[in-house]
Amino acid sequence: MRLTVLGACGAWPDAGQACSGYLVEHEGFRLLVDLGYATVPRLLESVGAEQIDAVFISHGHPDHCADLSPLLRARFMRDEPAKPLPVYSLPGALDAVLALDHPGLLADAYALHEFAGGDLLDIGPFRAQTRLLPHSVPNAGIRLTAAGKVLAYTGDAAPSDEVVELARDADLLVAEATYVDEVPPALRRILSSARDAGRQARAAGAGRLLLTHLQPGTDAYAALAAARAGYDGEIGVATSGLTIDLTER
């Protein structure tokens, strides 16, 4: 199983960067997990739009799903349209982004598979366990298993026992860390800090932690230091182009 970061900015893309988007590959199958602002241009630098096999969207905020629209256009508005793209999301999460085009224009470009939090999904070679995690809108974390390796991804989520269970003994936890040390009081029930991510990675027994969704302008070294205060495993910060091959560990 291999993870490639397409983008990792929280809320909006910093100059030359992109928001949350991850390409997960195994046995030739290409799964996109989230598609925030500016992720499709990053994707198309190395992979054709028609080569994507499925998409999973954690929640309906545009920094996690806005670029589903250009991906569908790139697959469908061509001489030989690609087959309908399987898209997995919580009910209603993609209503806004799918309504950007004229009604029916891209109806044949995708096959929407809505699921409930807690559902188990088979997506290509991946066994996907979903879990609702606390955020301002319904948000599904995902735990992907293939060939004995486990990757857990939180989407956006406040600290909770549910995050710990999602990441239990995972080889890699990709965790939202919008802030460094303290989340502003008004946002503590919907977002996490790098310090929170470190504590939760330790509680889960995760083998490796990748901090993502840092607010643009955040000091990455400060985020790493805050996470290390609670977790003694390997820690990194997600950046566009970063690749992690879980089968090598």
Phi, psi and chi 1 to 4 in degrees:
 res  aa     phi    psi   chi1   chi2   chi3   chi4
   1 MET       -  131.6 -169.8 -167.9  -49.6      -
   2 ARG  -128.4  134.6 -178.3  172.7   65.2 -175.7
   3 LEU  -109.5  131.6  169.6   77.3      -      -
   4 THR  -122.5  126.8  -60.1      -      -      -
   5 VAL   -83.1  121.5  178.1      -      -      -
   6 LEU   -88.6  -35.5  -57.7  174.9      -      -
   7 GLY  -165.9  157.7      -      -      -      -
   8 ALA  -148.3   10.2      -      -      -      -
   9 CYS   -74.7  143.4  -68.3      -      -      -
  10 GLY   -91.7  138.4      -      -      -      -
  11 ALA    78.5  -54.6      -      -      -      -
  12 TRP  -149.4  157.7   72.2   90.7      -      -
  13 PRO   -82.4  129.1   26.4  -30.5      -      -
  14 ASP   -68.2  167.7 -151.7  -10.4      -      -
  15 ALA   -53.7  125.7      -      -      -      -
  16 GLY    73.0    9.2      -      -      -      -
  17 GLN  -118.9 -175.5  -60.6  -62.0  -45.7      -
  18 ALA  -141.0  162.6      -      -      -      -
  19 CYS   -84.5 -168.0  -75.4      -      -      -
  20 SER   -59.5  125.9  -65.0      -      -      -
  21 GLY  -171.3  133.9      -      -      -      -
  22 TYR  -141.4  134.0  -47.4   88.1      -      -
  23 LEU  -101.3  121.1  173.9   63.7      -      -
  24 VAL  -115.5  124.0 -174.0      -      -      -
  25 GLU  -122.7  142.9  -59.7  172.4   89.1      -
  26 HIS  -159.5  130.2 -174.4   66.6      -      -
  27 GLU    52.3   38.5  -65.4 -179.0  -15.0      -
  28 GLY    82.1   -3.7      -      -      -      -
  29 PHE   -89.5  134.3 -169.8   93.7      -      -
  30 ARG  -115.6  114.7  -65.2 -176.9  173.3   97.4
  31 LEU  -113.5  128.0  169.4   65.2      -      -
  32 LEU   -95.5  129.2  -70.2  174.7      -      -
  33 VAL  -111.8  108.5  176.9      -      -      -
  34 ASP    67.5  150.4  -80.0   -8.6      -      -
  35 LEU  -147.1   70.0  -89.3  171.8      -      -
  36 GLY   -76.0  180.0      -      -      -      -
  37 TYR   -46.1  131.4  -61.2  121.3      -      -
  38 ALA    72.5   11.7      -      -      -      -
  39 THR   -78.2  -31.3   50.7      -      -      -
  40 VAL   -64.6  -43.8  162.8      -      -      -
  41 PRO   -57.6  -36.1  -26.4   35.5      -      -
  42 ARG   -65.0  -44.2  -65.9  -76.0 -178.6  178.7
  43 LEU   -59.5  -45.7  173.1   71.1      -      -
  44 LEU   -71.3   -7.7  -62.4 -178.3      -      -
  45 GLU   -67.2  -22.7  -70.0  174.2   -2.6      -
  46 SER  -135.0  -18.8   57.7      -      -      -
  47 VAL  -135.2  135.2  177.9      -      -      -
  48 GLY   -72.2  147.2      -      -      -      -
  49 ALA   -57.4  -35.9      -      -      -      -
  50 GLU   -72.4  -10.0   75.0  -75.7   -4.2      -
  51 GLN   -90.0   -3.2  -65.4  176.1  -63.3      -
  52 ILE   -79.6  135.4  -61.0  -56.2      -      -
  53 ASP   -98.3  -26.7  -64.5  -64.8      -      -
  54 ALA  -165.8  160.8      -      -      -      -
  55 VAL  -132.0  137.4  172.4      -      -      -
  56 PHE  -120.8  127.9  175.8   94.2      -      -
  57 ILE  -115.0  126.3  -61.1  -65.6      -      -
  58 SER   -72.3  -40.6   63.3      -      -      -
  59 HIS  -163.8  173.2   64.5  -72.6      -      -
  60 GLY   -88.7    8.6      -      -      -      -
  61 HIS   -71.1  140.0  -77.4  156.7      -      -
  62 PRO   -63.9  -24.0   19.0  -31.3      -      -
  63 ASP   -73.1    3.1   57.3  -31.7      -      -
  64 HIS  -123.4  -11.7  -68.7 -101.2      -      -
  65 CYS  -142.5   -5.4   68.9      -      -      -
  66 ALA   -59.0  -34.5      -      -      -      -
  67 ASP   -83.1    6.9  -94.8   28.4      -      -
  68 LEU   -62.2  -34.5  177.3   61.7      -      -
  69 SER   -60.9  -55.1  178.1      -      -      -
  70 PRO   -66.1  -28.3   19.4  -31.4      -      -
  71 LEU   -63.7  -45.2  176.9   66.1      -      -
  72 LEU   -64.8  -39.8  -65.7  178.3      -      -
  73 ARG   -61.5  -43.1  -78.3  176.0  159.6 -119.3
  74 ALA   -65.4  -27.8      -      -      -      -
  75 ARG   -83.6  -32.9  -70.1  172.4   59.1   89.9
  76 PHE  -101.1  -35.8 -170.5   71.3      -      -
  77 MET   -86.9   69.7  -66.4 -178.9  173.4      -
  78 ARG  -150.6  167.8   52.4 -160.6  -54.0  153.2
  79 ASP   -59.7  -38.7  -68.2  -21.9      -      -
  80 GLU  -122.9   90.6  -64.3 -176.6    7.8      -
  81 PRO   -58.2  145.2  -23.0   34.0      -      -
  82 ALA   -72.0  160.8      -      -      -      -
  83 LYS   -65.9  159.3   63.9 -177.8 -179.3 -179.9
  84 PRO   -54.1  134.6  -27.1   36.0      -      -
  85 LEU   -89.2  122.5  177.6   65.3      -      -
  86 PRO   -66.0  124.8  -20.5   33.7      -      -
  87 VAL  -124.8  124.8  177.1      -      -      -
  88 TYR  -108.9  128.5  -63.0   82.5      -      -
  89 SER  -157.3  164.0   77.8      -      -      -
  90 LEU   -68.0  154.0  -68.1  166.7      -      -
  91 PRO   -55.6  128.7  -27.1   36.1      -      -
  92 GLY    79.8   -8.2      -      -      -      -
  93 ALA   -62.9  -28.9      -      -      -      -
  94 LEU  -107.6   12.4  -62.0  177.7      -      -
  95 ASP   -56.6  -45.0  -72.5   -5.3      -      -
  96 ALA   -68.2  -47.1      -      -      -      -
  97 VAL   -69.9  -33.4   70.3      -      -      -
  98 LEU   -75.7  -13.9  -68.0  175.0      -      -
  99 ALA   -91.7    2.8      -      -      -      -
 100 LEU   -67.0  -32.2  -70.2  173.4      -      -
 101 ASP   -94.9  168.7  -85.5  -61.6      -      -
 102 HIS   -57.7  141.5  -62.2  -61.1      -      -
 103 PRO   -52.0  127.8  -26.9   35.8      -      -
 104 GLY    86.9  -12.1      -      -      -      -
 105 LEU   -59.4  -42.8  179.5   64.2      -      -
 106 LEU  -110.2   19.4  -63.5  177.1      -      -
 107 ALA   -58.6  -30.8      -      -      -      -
 108 ASP   -92.6    4.9  -65.8  -29.9      -      -
 109 ALA   -89.4  -15.1      -      -      -      -
 110 TYR  -146.7  160.2   63.7   92.2      -      -
 111 ALA  -124.5  109.2      -      -      -      -
 112 LEU   -83.7  126.6 -176.6   60.2      -      -
 113 HIS  -116.9  100.8  -58.7  -83.7      -      -
 114 GLU   -87.8  140.4  -67.0 -175.0  -32.5      -
 115 PHE  -131.3  164.2   61.7   86.4      -      -
 116 ALA  -101.4  148.6      -      -      -      -
 117 GLY   -56.3  132.7      -      -      -      -
 118 GLY    99.3  -11.9      -      -      -      -
 119 ASP   -66.7  148.7  -77.8   -4.0      -      -
 120 LEU  -100.6  133.0  -67.7  172.4      -      -
 121 LEU  -124.7  145.8  -51.7  170.5      -      -
 122 ASP  -106.6  111.8  -71.9  -49.5      -      -
 123 ILE  -119.0  100.5  -53.1  176.3      -      -
 124 GLY    56.9 -129.7      -      -      -      -
 125 PRO   -83.0    0.3   31.5  -36.0      -      -
 126 PHE   -95.1  135.7  -60.3  104.9      -      -
 127 ARG   -94.1  118.6 -176.3   65.3  164.6  163.9
 128 ALA  -113.0  120.1      -      -      -      -
 129 GLN  -103.1  127.1  177.4 -177.1  -10.9      -
 130 THR  -104.3  154.1   65.6      -      -      -
 131 ARG  -152.3  129.1 -170.8  177.7  -72.2  -93.8
 132 LEU   -70.0  129.9  -72.7  179.3      -      -
 133 LEU  -122.8  149.0  -56.0  178.1      -      -
 134 PRO   -69.2  123.0   22.1  -31.5      -      -
 135 HIS  -153.2 -179.0 -168.0   44.9      -      -
 136 SER   -76.5  -18.6   56.6      -      -      -
 137 VAL  -131.5  163.1  -61.8      -      -      -
 138 PRO   -54.1  128.1  -28.8   37.1      -      -
 139 ASN  -134.5  128.5  170.7   75.3      -      -
 140 ALA  -109.8  114.4      -      -      -      -
 141 GLY   -73.2  159.5      -      -      -      -
 142 ILE  -134.5  141.2 -172.2  169.8      -      -
 143 ARG  -120.8  112.1  179.2 -176.3  175.4   95.1
 144 LEU  -102.7  129.4  -66.4  169.8      -      -
 145 THR  -123.1  132.5  -57.4      -      -      -
 146 ALA  -157.8  135.4      -      -      -      -
 147 ALA    51.1   37.7      -      -      -      -
 148 GLY    79.6    2.7      -      -      -      -
 149 LYS  -107.6  148.5  -62.7  -65.1 -177.5  179.0
 150 VAL  -129.4  128.2  176.3      -      -      -
 151 LEU  -118.5  127.3 -176.0  158.9      -      -
 152 ALA  -116.4  139.3      -      -      -      -
 153 TYR  -135.4  133.3  169.0   61.3      -      -
 154 THR   -90.1  -15.8   64.3      -      -      -
 155 GLY    61.9 -138.2      -      -      -      -
 156 ASP  -106.8  130.4  -70.2   -9.1      -      -
 157 ALA  -161.2  137.2      -      -      -      -
 158 ALA   -71.0  158.3      -      -      -      -
 159 PRO   -58.1  138.8  -23.1   33.6      -      -
 160 SER  -166.2  163.8   74.4      -      -      -
 161 ASP   -62.6  -28.6  -69.0  -17.5      -      -
 162 GLU   -64.4  -38.5  -65.3  -62.1  -49.9      -
 163 VAL   -63.4  -44.0  173.2      -      -      -
 164 VAL   -60.3  -43.8  173.2      -      -      -
 165 GLU   -67.7  -37.6  -70.7  -51.8  -49.1      -
 166 LEU   -58.2  -39.6 -179.7   81.2      -      -
 167 ALA   -96.3    7.0      -      -      -      -
 168 ARG   -54.3  116.0  179.9   71.2   63.2 -168.2
 169 ASP    58.5   22.1  -62.1  -37.0      -      -
 170 ALA   -66.8  147.7      -      -      -      -
 171 ASP   -68.6  -34.5  -64.7  -80.0      -      -
 172 LEU  -143.0  128.9  174.5   64.8      -      -
 173 LEU  -110.4  119.7  168.6   60.4      -      -
 174 VAL  -100.1  108.8 -177.8      -      -      -
 175 ALA  -121.6  133.5      -      -      -      -
 176 GLU   -60.7  133.5  175.7 -104.1  -47.2      -
 177 ALA  -145.6   66.9      -      -      -      -
 178 THR   -59.6  -39.1  -56.2      -      -      -
 179 TYR  -112.7  168.6  -63.9   92.1      -      -
 180 VAL   -85.8  -65.8  173.8      -      -      -
 181 ASP  -107.5  -52.9  -75.0  -58.3      -      -
 182 GLU  -124.0  131.6  -64.6  -68.7  -24.5      -
 183 VAL   -83.5  133.6  178.0      -      -      -
 184 PRO   -51.8  143.0  -26.7   35.3      -      -
 185 PRO   -50.6  -39.4  -29.2   36.2      -      -
 186 ALA   -67.9  -15.6      -      -      -      -
 187 LEU  -114.6    4.0  -58.6  176.4      -      -
 188 ARG   -65.2  -21.2  -74.4  176.7 -175.2  166.6
 189 ARG   -92.3    3.0  -67.2 -174.3  178.2 -177.4
 190 ILE  -132.6  -13.8   63.6  173.7      -      -
 191 LEU  -137.6  167.7  -68.3  171.6      -      -
 192 SER  -125.7  165.5  -68.9      -      -      -
 193 SER  -109.4  168.5   68.1      -      -      -
 194 ALA   -61.5  -36.7      -      -      -      -
 195 ARG   -63.5  -42.3 -170.9  172.4  -62.6  -85.9
 196 ASP   -59.3  -44.8  -67.3  -32.4      -      -
 197 ALA   -60.8  -40.7      -      -      -      -
 198 GLY   -62.0  -45.5      -      -      -      -
 199 ARG   -61.5  -41.4  -69.2  168.6  179.4  159.3
 200 GLN   -72.8  -34.8  -60.4 -132.9  -76.7      -
 201 ALA   -62.6  -40.7      -      -      -      -
 202 ARG   -65.1  -45.5  178.1 -177.6   62.1 -170.8
 203 ALA   -61.8  -33.0      -      -      -      -
 204 ALA   -82.7  -16.6      -      -      -      -
 205 GLY    72.6   28.3      -      -      -      -
 206 ALA   -67.4  142.3      -      -      -      -
 207 GLY   -76.2  -25.8      -      -      -      -
 208 ARG  -154.9  147.3 -175.7  173.2 -178.6  178.5
 209 LEU  -123.8  130.6  172.2   62.6      -      -
 210 LEU  -120.1  115.2 -173.7   65.5      -      -
 211 LEU   -80.2  135.4  -56.5  174.3      -      -
 212 THR  -141.3  173.5 -168.3      -      -      -
 213 HIS    66.6   26.0 -157.7  -92.2      -      -
 214 LEU   -64.0  137.8  -83.8   64.1      -      -
 215 GLN   -60.9  136.2 -167.6   95.5  -22.2      -
 216 PRO   -51.4  136.3  -31.1   38.7      -      -
 217 GLY    92.7   -7.1      -      -      -      -
 218 THR   -69.2  139.3  -61.0      -      -      -
 219 ASP   -74.6  110.6 -176.0  -22.7      -      -
 220 ALA   -63.3  -35.0      -      -      -      -
 221 TYR   -67.4  -36.4  -67.3  102.7      -      -
 222 ALA   -66.3  -39.1      -      -      -      -
 223 ALA   -63.7  -43.2      -      -      -      -
 224 LEU   -61.3  -43.7  -74.6  169.4      -      -
 225 ALA   -63.0  -40.4      -      -      -      -
 226 ALA   -65.6  -41.5      -      -      -      -
 227 ALA   -66.4  -38.2      -      -      -      -
 228 ARG   -66.0  -21.0  -74.2 -165.7 -177.0  105.4
 229 ALA   -63.2  -23.3      -      -      -      -
 230 GLY  -120.9    1.4      -      -      -      -
 231 TYR  -148.2  128.7  175.9   70.1      -      -
 232 ASP  -105.4   10.6   58.6    6.3      -      -
 233 GLY   -84.4 -173.6      -      -      -      -
 234 GLU   -73.6  131.6 -174.9  176.1  -12.3      -
 235 ILE  -128.2  140.6  -52.6  175.4      -      -
 236 GLY  -138.8  170.9      -      -      -      -
 237 VAL  -115.3  129.2  171.7      -      -      -
 238 ALA   -67.1  131.5      -      -      -      -
 239 THR  -137.5  150.9   55.4      -      -      -
 240 SER   -55.3  129.5  -65.2      -      -      -
 241 GLY    95.0  -13.8      -      -      -      -
 242 LEU   -63.2  133.6  174.6   67.9      -      -
 243 THR  -123.6  134.3  -62.9      -      -      -
 244 ILE  -127.0  121.6  -63.0  174.4      -      -
 245 ASP  -100.0  106.9 -167.5  -22.3      -      -
 246 LEU   -70.2  -23.2  -86.3   66.0      -      -
 247 THR   -72.6  -13.3   61.9      -      -      -
 248 GLU   -88.2   -1.8  -65.6  178.9   -7.9      -
 249 ARG  -106.9      -  -59.9 -177.2   62.8   79.2
